[in-house]
Amino acid sequence: LRYLSDNYEESAQKELGPDWPAQDEDDRRSPLAVLYEQNPADSEVFENLMRRKVHYVIKPEYLWSSIAEQARTQSNEMLRTLQQGFRFIENESFSSNFQGLFSEISLDSEKLGKNYRQRNDKLCTIIQKISEGLAEFPPERDLLGDAYEYLIGQFAAGSGKKAGEFYTPQQISAILSGIVSLDSQDPASGKKKALRQVLDFACGSGSLLLNVRQRLGKNGIGRLFGQEKNVTTYNLARMNMLLHG
């Protein structure tokens, strides 16, 4: 959500240029919330423009900055807003790439609390801590993607054998991607300059596909394909791809 929000706000600021709203220092709202408030009649036109340019839309109230601010102020509506935001991004933001993206995240789980109030309070605390940590994190996209990969690796390491179904350790992944990127007809000739497409038929969280892409460079692969049976793991891979651009 943080990545999608940042990407969307950056793109909106570029599109609006001098029309990007100015704010007082004590106004903690997203600039887009100010824009919608000042130009209610133009919001639909703006969203159609963003769907063409960025291929998705996030309404101001569902942006990461808005959710984080609700968490900071311990708003009783934070959990509801987050659920609505996930549904909006999945079903109404325009791009079919996001359908079911958050489907495995259960915000109604009793592990968060026995009732809505307890779950909301717990989530407010968690999101506030995440927000404080992310505020110190450099904005470079590659770093966010690398951090995500690192966390998947740590999660896998703590899960024992069970994690083998979705995570290939980086050392093995590096060797496999090195083999894949060689010329299969004449390996001695070294690395291929480009591959038209790469398929991983049990892609897990997608790290092997990303390793091949990294080895060949940004323009070294035409298309990446992955398939995965486990829905939770499939969504991990989709988020991994989004975070790596």
C-alpha positions as CSV (number, residue, x, y, z in Angstrom):
1,L,0.0,0.0,0.0
2,R,2.9,2.4,0.8
3,Y,4.5,1.6,-2.5
4,L,1.3,2.0,-4.6
5,S,0.5,5.2,-2.7
6,D,3.9,6.8,-3.2
7,N,4.0,5.9,-6.9
8,Y,0.5,7.3,-7.4
9,E,1.2,10.6,-5.5
10,E,4.5,11.1,-7.4
11,S,2.7,10.6,-10.7
12,A,-0.1,12.9,-9.7
13,Q,2.3,15.7,-8.7
14,K,4.1,15.4,-12.1
15,E,0.7,15.6,-14.0
16,L,-0.6,18.5,-12.0
17,G,2.6,20.5,-12.0
18,P,1.9,24.0,-10.7
19,D,-1.7,23.0,-9.8
20,W,-0.3,20.7,-7.0
21,P,-2.0,22.0,-3.8
22,A,0.1,24.0,-1.4
23,Q,-0.5,23.2,2.3
24,D,0.1,24.7,5.7
25,E,2.8,23.0,7.8
26,D,0.2,21.8,10.4
27,D,-2.0,20.3,7.7
28,R,-1.3,16.5,7.9
29,R,-3.6,15.5,5.0
30,S,-2.4,14.2,1.7
31,P,-2.2,17.0,-0.9
32,L,-4.6,14.9,-3.0
33,A,-7.2,15.2,-0.2
34,V,-6.8,19.0,-0.4
35,L,-7.2,18.8,-4.2
36,Y,-10.4,16.8,-4.0
37,E,-11.8,19.2,-1.4
38,Q,-11.0,22.3,-3.5
39,N,-12.1,20.8,-6.8
40,P,-15.0,18.3,-6.1
41,A,-16.4,18.7,-9.6
42,D,-13.1,17.7,-11.3
43,S,-12.3,14.6,-9.3
44,E,-13.7,12.2,-11.9
45,V,-11.8,13.9,-14.7
46,F,-8.6,13.7,-12.7
47,E,-9.2,10.0,-11.9
48,N,-9.8,9.1,-15.6
49,L,-6.5,10.9,-16.4
50,M,-4.6,8.9,-13.8
51,R,-6.1,5.6,-15.0
52,R,-4.7,6.4,-18.4
53,K,-1.3,7.5,-17.1
54,V,-0.6,5.2,-14.2
55,H,-3.2,2.4,-14.8
56,Y,-4.7,2.7,-11.4
57,V,-6.4,5.1,-8.9
58,I,-6.3,5.4,-5.1
59,K,-8.7,7.8,-3.5
60,P,-7.1,10.2,-1.0
61,E,-8.7,8.5,2.0
62,Y,-7.2,5.2,1.1
63,L,-3.6,6.4,0.5
64,W,-0.9,5.1,2.9
65,S,-0.4,8.6,4.4
66,S,-4.1,8.9,5.2
67,I,-4.3,5.4,6.8
68,A,-1.1,6.2,8.8
69,E,-2.5,9.5,10.0
70,Q,-5.7,7.6,11.2
71,A,-3.5,5.2,13.0
72,R,-1.5,8.0,14.7
73,T,-4.7,9.6,16.0
74,Q,-6.1,6.2,17.0
75,S,-9.2,6.7,14.8
76,N,-12.0,4.3,15.5
77,E,-12.6,4.2,11.7
78,M,-9.1,3.2,10.7
79,L,-9.7,-0.6,10.3
80,R,-12.9,0.0,8.3
81,T,-11.1,2.5,6.1
82,L,-8.3,0.1,5.5
83,Q,-10.7,-2.7,4.5
84,Q,-12.6,-0.3,2.2
85,G,-9.2,0.8,0.7
86,F,-8.1,-2.8,0.0
87,R,-11.5,-3.5,-1.7
88,F,-11.3,-0.3,-3.8
89,I,-7.8,-1.0,-5.0
90,E,-8.6,-4.6,-5.9
91,N,-11.9,-4.0,-7.6
92,E,-12.2,-0.3,-8.7
93,S,-8.8,1.1,-9.2
94,F,-8.9,0.0,-12.9
95,S,-6.0,-2.4,-13.4
96,S,-7.0,-6.1,-13.3
97,N,-3.4,-6.7,-11.9
98,F,-4.7,-5.9,-8.4
99,Q,-7.7,-8.3,-8.3
100,G,-7.4,-10.3,-5.1
101,L,-4.1,-8.7,-4.2
102,F,-5.0,-8.4,-0.5
103,S,-7.4,-11.4,-0.4
104,E,-5.3,-13.4,2.1
105,I,-5.0,-10.5,4.6
106,S,-7.7,-11.1,7.2
107,L,-8.3,-7.9,9.1
108,D,-11.2,-9.6,10.9
109,S,-9.0,-12.3,12.4
110,E,-9.5,-12.9,16.1
111,K,-5.7,-13.0,16.4
112,L,-5.9,-9.2,16.2
113,G,-8.6,-9.0,18.9
114,K,-12.0,-10.4,20.0
115,N,-14.0,-7.5,18.7
116,Y,-13.8,-4.6,16.3
117,R,-12.5,-2.1,18.9
118,Q,-9.7,-4.4,20.0
119,R,-8.7,-5.2,16.4
120,N,-8.7,-1.5,15.4
121,D,-6.6,-0.5,18.4
122,K,-4.1,-3.3,17.7
123,L,-3.8,-2.3,14.1
124,C,-3.5,1.4,14.9
125,T,-0.5,0.6,17.1
126,I,1.1,-1.7,14.4
127,I,0.6,0.7,11.5
128,Q,1.9,3.6,13.6
129,K,5.1,1.7,14.3
130,I,5.5,0.7,10.7
131,S,4.8,4.3,9.6
132,E,7.5,5.7,12.0
133,G,10.0,3.1,10.7
134,L,9.2,3.8,7.0
135,A,9.5,7.5,7.5
136,E,13.3,6.9,8.1
137,F,13.6,4.6,5.2
138,P,15.1,6.0,1.9
139,P,12.5,6.5,-0.8
140,E,14.4,4.6,-3.5
141,R,12.2,1.9,-5.1
142,D,14.9,-0.7,-5.3
143,L,15.6,-0.5,-1.6
144,L,12.0,-1.1,-0.8
145,G,12.0,-4.1,-3.1
146,D,15.2,-5.4,-1.5
147,A,13.8,-5.0,2.0
148,Y,10.7,-7.0,1.0
149,E,13.0,-9.8,-0.4
150,Y,15.0,-9.7,2.8
151,L,11.9,-10.0,5.0
152,I,10.6,-12.9,2.9
153,G,13.9,-14.6,3.4
154,Q,13.8,-14.0,7.1
155,F,10.2,-15.3,7.3
156,A,11.3,-18.4,5.3
157,A,14.3,-19.0,7.5
158,G,12.0,-18.9,10.6
159,S,9.5,-21.3,9.0
160,G,11.8,-24.3,8.6
161,K,11.3,-26.8,5.9
162,K,7.7,-25.6,5.2
163,A,9.1,-22.4,3.6
164,G,10.8,-24.3,0.8
165,E,7.5,-24.2,-1.1
166,F,7.8,-20.5,-1.7
167,Y,11.4,-19.3,-1.2
168,T,14.6,-20.4,-2.9
169,P,17.6,-19.3,-0.9
170,Q,19.5,-16.5,-2.6
171,Q,22.7,-18.5,-3.1
172,I,20.9,-21.2,-5.0
173,S,18.8,-18.7,-6.8
174,A,22.0,-16.9,-8.0
175,I,23.4,-20.2,-9.4
176,L,20.2,-21.1,-11.2
177,S,19.7,-17.6,-12.7
178,G,23.3,-17.7,-13.8
179,I,22.7,-21.0,-15.7
180,V,19.4,-19.7,-17.2
181,S,21.1,-16.6,-18.5
182,L,23.8,-18.6,-20.3
183,D,23.5,-19.5,-24.0
184,S,21.9,-23.0,-23.8
185,Q,23.3,-24.0,-27.2
186,D,26.8,-22.8,-26.4
187,P,27.3,-22.1,-22.7
188,A,31.0,-21.5,-23.2
189,S,30.2,-18.3,-25.1
190,G,28.9,-16.8,-21.8
191,K,25.9,-14.8,-20.9
192,K,23.1,-14.0,-23.4
193,K,22.5,-10.4,-24.1
194,A,18.7,-10.8,-23.9
195,L,15.9,-13.4,-23.4
196,R,12.6,-12.9,-25.1
197,Q,10.7,-14.5,-22.1
198,V,11.3,-16.4,-18.9
199,L,8.9,-18.8,-17.2
200,D,9.1,-20.2,-13.7
201,F,6.4,-22.9,-13.5
202,A,6.5,-23.0,-9.6
203,C,7.5,-19.4,-9.0
204,G,6.8,-19.1,-5.2
205,S,7.5,-15.5,-4.2
206,G,9.1,-14.7,-7.5
207,S,12.7,-14.2,-6.3
208,L,14.2,-16.5,-9.0
209,L,12.5,-14.6,-11.8
210,L,13.7,-11.3,-10.4
211,N,17.3,-12.7,-10.1
212,V,17.3,-13.6,-13.8
213,R,16.0,-10.1,-14.6
214,Q,18.7,-8.5,-12.4
215,R,21.4,-10.6,-14.1
216,L,20.4,-9.6,-17.6
217,G,19.5,-5.9,-16.8
218,K,16.3,-4.0,-17.0
219,N,15.9,-4.4,-20.8
220,G,17.4,-7.9,-21.0
221,I,14.0,-9.8,-20.7
222,G,10.9,-9.2,-22.8
223,R,8.4,-10.8,-20.5
224,L,8.3,-12.7,-17.2
225,F,5.9,-15.5,-16.5
226,G,5.2,-17.3,-13.3
227,Q,2.6,-19.7,-12.0
228,E,1.9,-20.6,-8.5
229,K,-0.8,-22.9,-6.9
230,N,-0.9,-21.4,-3.4
231,V,-2.9,-18.1,-3.4
232,T,-1.0,-16.6,-0.5
233,T,2.3,-17.3,-2.1
234,Y,1.0,-16.1,-5.5
235,N,0.1,-12.7,-3.9
236,L,3.6,-12.5,-2.3
237,A,5.0,-12.9,-5.8
238,R,2.7,-10.2,-7.3
239,M,3.7,-7.8,-4.5
240,N,7.3,-8.7,-5.1
241,M,6.9,-7.8,-8.8
242,L,5.2,-4.5,-8.0
243,L,7.9,-3.5,-5.5
244,H,10.5,-4.1,-8.2
245,G,8.8,-2.1,-10.8
